[in-house]
């Protein structure tokens, strides 16, 4: 990919994070937030951003792997504090090929569910997508670092994958922002979900035994909880369990 440098002495960490926000806003056609970010830059930087996004999408398609994460690492933005040590592409591809059946069942009634609870830029999920029939899987990425979550959301969009990306913590079971991505014949799309569009599965109440439910009803203490759309509890403990008896994958 052609190297494009921003000028003006901006902090490279802030520039990279702004680039992610601008890209997500552009893909979501969110003009208001796009312009709020771009107001801190000049016309030259705006042109460079446009060129950079085009080069990134082109390079991702040609390389068929996570180019955005490579840029992140080359800029020295990865954090030892967060334990960010991204899996090399060849190992990611090998891992996916080892745990996913060579001939996936294309007549399944339900799509495959693949989750990475420490997804980084979504590299392992991209490798898993290469092993599965197009449109026959849903991918779930969780990362506690907002920058990584944004990269994963963009990558799932770039690679035309159906899924959800959560900026949250798989251990503390909280979340901050959720993006949904959808694949189509015309390419991927991404959009941020509002709170009323997303039920945090970590807040689901475990169903009580029948005798305990009856006792609660009699005491007037019975409460009802909305059933979550996605059971991340099960997914977190059985990462890629659809495909192997081995452990989960994370970056």
VOBA-1610 file (N, C-alpha, C; in pm, whole numbers, padded with zeros to 5 digits, always signed):
BEGIN
Unk+00085-00119+00000Unk+00000+00000+00000Unk+00088+00124+00000Unk+00054+00221-00081Unk+00129+00344-00088Unk+00126+00415+00046Unk+00244+00459+00093Unk+00251+00525+00223Unk+00205+00669+00211Unk+00108+00707+00294Unk+00055+00842+00294Unk+00076+00900+00432Unk+00142+01012+00443Unk+00171+01073+00572Unk+00089+01199+00591Unk+00032+01213+00711Unk-00035+01338+00744Unk+00071+01442+00779Unk+00041+01568+00751Unk+00136+01675+00776Unk+00084+01764+00888Unk+00171+01851+00938Unk+00126+01948+01037Unk+00164+01914+01179Unk+00239+01807+01200Unk+00285+01774+01333Unk+00179+01719+01426Unk+00075+01658+01373Unk-00028+01599+01457Unk+00026+01475+01529Unk-00029+01447+01645Unk+00006+01326+01719Unk-00040+01204+01641Unk+00051+01111+01615Unk+00018+00999+01526Unk-00089+00908+01587Unk-00091+00895+01722Unk-00193+00812+01784Unk-00331+00874+01763Unk-00340+01006+01779Unk-00467+01074+01761Unk-00509+01072+01615Unk-00412+01090+01525Unk-00443+01086+01381Unk-00499+00950+01342Unk-00437+00843+01393Unk-00484+00709+01358Unk-00625+00686+01411Unk-00650+00726+01536Unk-00783+00707+01593Unk-00886+00791+01520Unk-00847+00913+01482Unk-00938+00998+01403Unk-00966+00935+01266Unk-00863+00873+01209Unk-00881+00806+01081Unk-00986+00695+01092Unk-00982+00619+01202Unk-01081+00514+01223Unk-01221+00573+01237Unk-01232+00682+01316Unk-01362+00745+01333Unk-01415+00801+01201Unk-01328+00866+01125Unk-01369+00920+00996Unk-01416+00808+00902Unk-01344+00697+00903Unk-01380+00585+00816Unk-01515+00526+00855Unk-01535+00505+00985Unk-01663+00451+01030Unk-01777+00548+01000Unk-01753+00677+01023Unk-01856+00777+00994Unk-01887+00784+00845Unk-01782+00776+00762Unk-01804+00782+00618Unk-01884+00662+00570Unk-01850+00542+00619Unk-01919+00421+00577Unk-02064+00418+00626Unk-02089+00487+00739Unk-02225+00493+00793Unk-02302+00614+00741Unk-02234+00695+00658Unk-02294+00819+00605Unk-02338+00912+00718Unk-02255+00917+00821Unk-02282+01003+00936Unk-02207+01135+00915Unk-02268+01224+00839Unk-02202+01348+00802Unk-02171+01438+00922Unk-02261+01442+01017Unk-02242+01531+01132Unk-02117+01496+01211Unk-02103+01371+01250Unk-01986+01330+01327Unk-01859+01331+01242Unk-01874+01301+01112Unk-01760+01308+01022Unk-01702+01449+01020Unk-01789+01548+01006Unk-01743+01687+00998Unk-01688+01734+01132Unk-01743+01683+01243Unk-01691+01720+01375Unk-01545+01680+01390Unk-01511+01559+01340Unk-01371+01513+01346Unk-01285+01590+01248Unk-01336+01610+01127Unk-01257+01674+01021Unk-01231+01821+01048Unk-01313+01882+01136Unk-01295+02024+01167Unk-01159+02053+01231Unk-01096+01952+01289Unk-00965+01973+01352Unk-00851+01968+01251Unk-00883+01940+01124Unk-00781+01929+01020Unk-00811+02030+00908Unk-00716+02043+00818Unk-00732+02133+00706Unk-00770+02060+00579Unk-00778+02133+00470Unk-00819+02076+00342Unk-00720+01971+00293Unk-00589+01996+00314Unk-00488+01901+00268Unk-00503+01767+00340Unk-00525+01774+00472Unk-00542+01651+00548Unk-00669+01576+00507Unk-00774+01652+00474Unk-00899+01589+00430Unk-00877+01510+00300Unk-00798+01567+00209Unk-00767+01498+00084Unk-00683+01374+00110Unk-00586+01386+00202Unk-00502+01272+00236Unk-00584+01160+00300Unk-00680+01197+00383Unk-00765+01095+00444Unk-00839+01016+00337Unk-00898+01088+00241Unk-00974+01022+00135Unk-00885+00924+00058Unk-00762+00967+00027Unk-00669+00880-00044Unk-00630+00761+00041Unk-00609+00784+00171Unk-00566+00677+00260Unk-00673+00569+00273Unk-00800+00609+00286Unk-00907+00510+00296Unk-00918+00428+00169Unk-00907+00494+00054Unk-00911+00420-00072Unk-00796+00321-00085Unk-00675+00364-00045Unk-00559+00274-00051Unk-00575+00158+00046Unk-00631+00184+00164Unk-00650+00078+00263Unk-00746-00028+00214Unk-00858+00015+00157Unk-00957-00081+00107Unk-00901-00161-00010Unk-00825-00095-00096Unk-00764-00163-00210Unk-00660-00264-00163Unk-00576-00224-00067Unk-00471-00313-00017Unk-00530-00432+00057Unk-00638-00411+00132Unk-00701-00521+00206Unk-00756-00625+00110Unk-00817-00578+00001Unk-00873-00671-00098Unk-00762-00748-00169Unk-00654-00680-00203Unk-00546-00745-00275Unk-00468-00843-00187Unk-00442-00805-00063Unk-00365-00890+00027Unk-00451-01002+00086Unk-00582-00980+00093Unk-00676-01076+00152Unk-00641-01108+00297Unk-00592-01007+00368Unk-00571-01021+00511Unk-00577-00883+00577Unk-00558-00880+00706Unk-00575-00760+00787Unk-00462-00661+00765Unk-00480-00567+00673Unk-00380-00464+00648Unk-00390-00354+00754Unk-00509-00324+00800Unk-00528-00218+00898Unk-00450-00247+01026Unk-00454-00370+01072Unk-00378-00408+01190Unk-00228-00396+01169Unk-00183-00423+01048Unk-00041-00410+01016Unk+00002-00264+01028Unk-00080-00173+00974Unk-00051-00030+00984Unk-00044+00012+01130Unk-00138-00036+01208Unk-00144-00006+01352Unk-00014-00048+01421Unk+00034-00166+01388Unk+00158-00216+01449Unk+00280-00139+01399Unk+00282-00109+01269Unk+00396-00038+01212Unk+00409+00102+01269Unk+00297+00163+01305Unk+00301+00295+01366Unk+00344+00291+01512Unk+00356+00170+01566Unk+00396+00157+01706Unk+00284+00190+01801Unk+00159+00173+01757Unk+00045+00210+01841Unk-00001+00098+01933Unk+00049-00025+01914Unk+00004-00136+01997Unk+00048-00114+02141Unk-00030-00169+02234Unk-00009-00143+02376Unk+00026-00270+02452Unk+00144-00271+02514Unk+00180-00383+02600Unk+00090-00387+02724Unk+00042-00270+02765Unk-00046-00262+02882Unk-00172-00345+02860Unk-00224-00343+02737Unk-00342-00420+02704Unk-00307-00560+02653Unk-00180-00594+02651Unk-00140-00725+02602Unk-00166-00743+02454Unk-00143-00639+02378Unk-00173-00644+02234Unk-00053-00700+02158Unk-00062-00827+02128Unk+00040-00894+02048Unk-00036-00971+01939Unk-00046-00908+01823Unk-00131-00964+01718Unk-00070-01090+01658Unk-00156-01187+01632Unk-00113-01313+01571Unk-00074-01288+01425Unk+00043-01336+01381Unk+00081-01320+01239Unk-00023-01383+01147Unk-00034-01328+01026Unk-00138-01374+00934Unk-00125-01522+00902Unk-00004-01570+00880Unk+00010-01711+00843Unk-00033-01803+00956Unk-00007-01762+01082Unk-00051-01843+01196Unk-00202-01835+01213Unk-00258-01719+01186Unk-00404-01706+01194Unk-00472-01797+01093Unk-00421-01798+00970Unk-00478-01885+00867Unk-00460-02032+00904Unk-00343-02068+00957Unk-00318-02206+00996Unk-00409-02249+01109Unk-00428-02160+01207Unk-00515-02189+01320Unk-00657-02216+01274Unk-00705-02130+01184Unk-00842-02147+01134Unk-00857-02277+01056Unk-00757-02311+00975Unk-00765-02434+00896Unk-00759-02558+00984Unk-00694-02546+01100Unk-00681-02660+01191Unk-00810-02688+01268Unk-00884-02583+01300Unk-01000-02602+01387Unk-01133-02605+01312Unk-01132-02567+01185Unk-01255-02568+01106Unk-01252-02684+01008Unk-01364-02754+00997Unk-01372-02868+00906Unk-01336-02827+00764Unk-01270-02918+00693Unk-01233-02889+00555Unk-01356-02874+00466Unk-01462-02949+00497Unk-01584-02944+00417Unk-01701-02906+00507Unk-01719-02777+00535Unk-01829-02733+00621Unk-01965-02775+00563Unk-02059-02801+00650Unk-02193-02841+00609Unk-02266-02720+00553Unk-02289-02718+00422Unk-02354-02604+00357Unk-02506-02613+00366Unk-02559-02724+00421Unk-02704-02740+00432Unk-02753-02716+00574Unk-02676-02646+00654Unk-02714-02617+00791Unk-02836-02525+00795Unk-02922-02547+00895Unk-03037-02459+00913Unk-02996-02327+00977Unk-02894-02329+01060Unk-02846-02211+01129Unk-02705-02177+01082Unk-02671-02049+01078Unk-02534-02012+01039Unk-02434-02052+01147Unk-02311-02071+01107Unk-02205-02093+01204Unk-02188-01967+01289Unk-02154-01985+01416Unk-02125-01873+01505Unk-01979-01881+01546Unk-01904-01777+01518Unk-01761-01775+01548Unk-01730-01651+01629Unk-01666-01668+01745Unk-01638-01554+01831Unk-01493-01550+01872Unk-01439-01429+01882Unk-01308-01406+01941Unk-01327-01308+02057Unk-01307-01352+02182Unk-01333-01264+02297Unk-01224-01162+02323Unk-01114-01170+02251Unk-01007-01068+02258Unk-00959-01047+02115Unk-01043-00981+02036Unk-01033-00989+01890Unk-00923-00904+01829Unk-00874-00802+01900Unk-00778-00713+01836Unk-00840-00649+01713Unk-00773-00658+01602Unk-00824-00602+01477Unk-00913-00700+01400Unk-00944-00814+01459Unk-01032-00911+01394Unk-00961-01008+01302Unk-00830-01020+01320Unk-00750-01099+01227Unk-00789-01247+01224Unk-00812-01306+01340Unk-00847-01448+01344Unk-00986-01473+01284Unk-01076-01378+01301Unk-01208-01393+01242Unk-01203-01386+01090Unk-01116-01301+01037Unk-01097-01293+00893Unk-01046-01428+00840Unk-00952-01487+00911Unk-00901-01617+00870Unk-01010-01724+00876Unk-01094-01718+00980Unk-01204-01814+00991Unk-01302-01798+00876Unk-01327-01673+00836Unk-01422-01647+00726Unk-01375-01709+00596Unk-01243-01717+00577Unk-01190-01776+00454Unk-01221-01926+00446Unk-01246-01989+00562Unk-01268-02133+00566Unk-01415-02172+00559Unk-01504-02073+00559Unk-01647-02101+00567Unk-01719-02049+00443Unk-01832-02112+00407Unk-01909-02064+00291Unk-01953-01919+00311Unk-01945-01840+00207Unk-01983-01699+00215Unk-02128-01685+00259Unk-02150-01599+00357Unk-02285-01574+00405Unk-02342-01680+00496Unk-02261-01780+00534Unk-02310-01889+00617Unk-02256-01884+00759Unk-02206-01768+00801Unk-02151-01758+00937Unk-02175-01617+00992Unk-02187-01610+01124Unk-02193-01483+01195Unk-02072-01474+01286Unk-02007-01358+01284Unk-01882-01341+01357Unk-01901-01240+01469Unk-01841-01270+01585Unk-01856-01185+01702Unk-01717-01150+01754Unk-01689-01020+01760Unk-01559-00972+01806Unk-01580-00886+01930Unk-01498-00909+02032Unk-01502-00827+02153Unk-01360-00784+02185Unk-01342-00656+02217Unk-01211-00610+02263Unk-01232-00491+02356Unk-01150-00485+02463Unk-01167-00379+02561Unk-01102-00248+02518Unk-01019-00254+02414Unk-00956-00132+02363Unk-01041-00076+02250Unk-01081+00050+02262Unk-01172+00108+02163Unk-01109+00113+02023Unk-00979+00140+02016Unk-00913+00145+01886Unk-00919+00010+01815Unk-00892-00097+01889Unk-00898-00231+01831Unk-01040-00265+01788Unk-01138-00228+01870Unk-01277-00257+01835Unk-01316-00186+01705Unk-01271-00062+01689Unk-01301+00012+01566Unk-01233-00055+01446Unk-01108-00101+01462Unk-01040-00171+01354Unk-01115-00298+01316Unk-01161-00372+01416Unk-01234-00495+01389Unk-01363-00466+01314Unk-01434-00360+01354Unk-01558-00324+01285Unk-01531-00291+01138Unk-01425-00215+01112Unk-01391-00182+00974Unk-01350-00307+00896Unk-01272-00394+00958Unk-01227-00514+00888Unk-01343-00606+00853Unk-01437-00624+00944Unk-01552-00709+00913Unk-01631-00649+00797Unk-01635-00516+00792Unk-01702-00450+00679Unk-01622-00470+00550Unk-01491-00447+00556Unk-01406-00461+00437Unk-01414-00602+00378Unk-01423-00704+00468Unk-01421-00842+00422Unk-01562-00901+00408Unk-01663-00811+00406Unk-01799-00851+00369Unk-01853-00960+00462Unk-01834-00941+00593Unk-01872-01041+00691Unk-01993-00996+00772Unk-02081-01090+00803Unk-02194-01062+00892Unk-02147-01078+01037Unk-02177-00980+01120Unk-02136-00998+01258Unk-02161-00878+01346Unk-02107-00887+01466Unk-02116-00781+01566Unk-01978-00759+01625Unk-01946-00634+01649Unk-01820-00598+01714Unk-01853-00518+01840Unk-01800-00563+01952Unk-01831-00502+02081Unk-01706-00440+02140Unk-01714-00311+02171Unk-01610-00249+02253Unk-01651-00274+02398Unk-01588-00374+02457Unk-01622-00414+02593Unk-01520-00511+02646Unk-01546-00564+02763Unk-01453-00653+02832Unk-01518-00790+02850Unk-01458-00892+02792Unk-01514-01026+02801Unk-01508-01082+02942Unk-01418-01029+03026Unk-01403-01080+03162Unk-01497-01011+03260Unk-01503-00878+03254Unk-01592-00805+03342Unk-01736-00804+03291Unk-01753-00844+03166Unk-01885-00862+03106Unk-01963-00731+03093Unk-01892-00624+03057Unk-01960-00499+03028Unk-01930-00458+02884Unk-02003-00359+02834Unk-01977-00313+02698Unk-02005-00163+02690Unk-01947-00100+02586Unk-01961+00043+02568Unk-02028+00076+02434Unk-01975+00019+02326Unk-02027+00047+02192Unk-02038-00083+02115Unk-02140-00094+02030Unk-02159-00214+01949Unk-02183-00172+01805Unk-02109-00234+01714Unk-02131-00215+01570Unk-02183-00345+01510Unk-02274-00334+01416Unk-02319-00449+01339Unk-02265-00436+01198Unk-02225-00547+01139Unk-02178-00547+01001Unk-02260-00648+00920Unk-02281-00615+00794Unk-02358-00703+00707Unk-02286-00718+00574Unk-02279-00841+00527Unk-02223-00867+00395Unk-02332-00873+00290Unk-02297-00841+00167Unk-02393-00848+00057Unk-02318-00863-00073Unk-02393-00884-00182Unk-02330-00896-00313Unk-02263-00767-00356Unk-02304-00656-00296Unk-02247-00526-00331Unk-02136-00483-00236Unk-02105-00567-00137Unk-02000-00533-00042Unk-02055-00519+00098Unk-01965-00500+00193Unk-02005-00495+00332Unk-02055-00358+00375Unk-02127-00357+00487Unk-02173-00233+00548Unk-02154-00243+00699Unk-02149-00127+00765Unk-02131-00123+00910Unk-02215-00011+00967Unk-02271-00033+01085Unk-02347+00072+01151Unk-02344+00050+01301Unk-02340+00160+01374Unk-02339+00154+01520Unk-02481+00135+01572Unk-02496+00046+01669Unk-02628+00018+01724Unk-02658+00111+01841Unk-02783+00156+01848Unk-02829+00232+01964Unk-02854+00137+02080Unk-02866+00192+02200Unk-02887+00108+02318Unk-03013+00024+02306Unk-03119+00080+02246Unk-03243+00005+02235Unk-03240-00100+02124Unk-03131-00103+02047Unk-03114-00204+01943Unk-03028-00320+01988Unk-02979-00312+02109Unk-02883-00413+02157Unk-02914-00449+02301Unk-02927-00578+02327Unk-02946-00627+02463Unk-02816-00690+02509Unk-02758-00635+02614Unk-02633-00689+02665Unk-02656-00831+02716Unk-02605-00931+02649Unk-02631-01070+02692Unk-02570-01101+02827Unk-02471-01023+02871Unk-02412-01049+03001Unk-02508-01016+03115Unk-02612-00937+03087Unk-02708-00902+03189Unk-02824-01001+03198Unk-02819-01105+03117Unk-02928-01203+03117Unk-02935-01273+03252Unk-03057-01293+03300Unk-03077-01362+03427Unk-03085-01512+03399Unk-03006-01590+03469Unk-03009-01734+03452Unk-03143-01787+03501Unk-03204-01873+03421Unk-03336-01925+03454Unk-03329-02009+03582Unk-03418-01983+03676Unk-03419-02054+03802Unk-03490-02187+03788Unk-03456-02284+03873Unk-03531-02410+03873Unk-03678-02384+03901Unk-03763-02476+03853Unk-03908-02455+03860Unk-03957-02435+04002Unk-03903-02511+04098Unk-03950-02499+04235Unk-03915-02363+04294Unk-03797-02308+04255Unk-03757-02178+04305Unk-03841-02067+04242Unk-03879-02086+04113Unk-03965-01989+04047Unk-04099-01981+04116Unk-04156-02098+04151Unk-04285-02099+04219Unk-04277-02028+04352Unk-04166-02052+04424Unk-04150-01987+04554Unk-04141-01836+04538Unk-04068-01789+04434Unk-04055-01646+04410Unk-04189-01584+04373Unk-04268-01658+04293Unk-04398-01606+04254Unk-04488-01589+04375Unk-04481-01686+04466Unk-04564-01679+04585Unk-04525-01562+04674Unk-04397-01526+04673Unk-04351-01417+04758Unk-04360-01282+04689Unk-04403-01284+04562Unk-04417-01159+04489Unk-04286-01099+04445Unk-04178-01179+04443Unk-04045-01128+04411Unk-04000-01167+04272Unk-04085-01238+04197Unk-04045-01285+04065Unk-04028-01169+03969Unk-03915-01164+03899Unk-03889-01062+03799Unk-03865-01128+03665Unk-03899-01059+03557Unk-03879-01110+03423Unk-03767-01035+03356Unk-03687-01109+03282Unk-03576-01047+03209Unk-03595-01074+03060Unk-03561-00974+02981Unk-03571-00988+02836Unk-03466-01085+02785Unk-03508-01175+02696Unk-03414-01272+02641Unk-03320-01203+02544Unk-03188-01219+02561Unk-03094-01152+02472Unk-03096-01210+02333Unk-03059-01128+02236Unk-03052-01175+02098Unk-02935-01268+02076Unk-02825-01243+02145Unk-02702-01320+02125Unk-02652-01368+02260Unk-02621-01496+02271Unk-02572-01552+02397Unk-02420-01553+02397Unk-02361-01440+02436Unk-02215-01430+02440Unk-02156-01516+02552Unk-02233-01544+02659Unk-02182-01627+02767Unk-02138-01763+02711Unk-02228-01822+02632Unk-02196-01952+02574Unk-02085-01940+02471Unk-02093-01835+02388Unk-01992-01816+02285Unk-01854-01793+02345Unk-01849-01715+02455Unk-01720-01684+02514Unk-01649-01810+02563Unk-01726-01904+02621Unk-01667-02023+02678Unk-01643-02133+02576Unk-01697-02116+02456Unk-01682-02220+02355Unk-01640-02159+02224Unk-01538-02075+02225Unk-01491-02009+02104Unk-01455-02112+01999Unk-01518-02096+01883Unk-01497-02188+01771Unk-01536-02332+01806Unk-01624-02350+01908Unk-01660-02486+01949Unk-01738-02559+01841Unk-01794-02485+01747Unk-01864-02548+01636Unk-01768-02635+01555Unk-01639-02602+01562Unk-01545-02661+01469Unk-01441-02751+01533Unk-01419-02742+01663Unk-01312-02822+01722Unk-01339-02847+01868Unk-01259-02938+01926Unk-01263-02966+02069Unk-01157-02888+02141Unk-01084-02803+02070Unk-00973-02727+02130Unk-01022-02600+02193Unk-00927-02519+02243Unk-00961-02396+02312Unk-00989-02284+02215Unk-01011-02166+02273Unk-01048-02051+02193Unk-00929-01984+02131Unk-00958-01884+02050Unk-00856-01809+01980Unk-00867-01664+02022Unk-00755-01597+02039Unk-00755-01453+02067Unk-00626-01396+02019Unk-00627-01264+01997Unk-00507-01195+01954Unk-00442-01132+02074
//
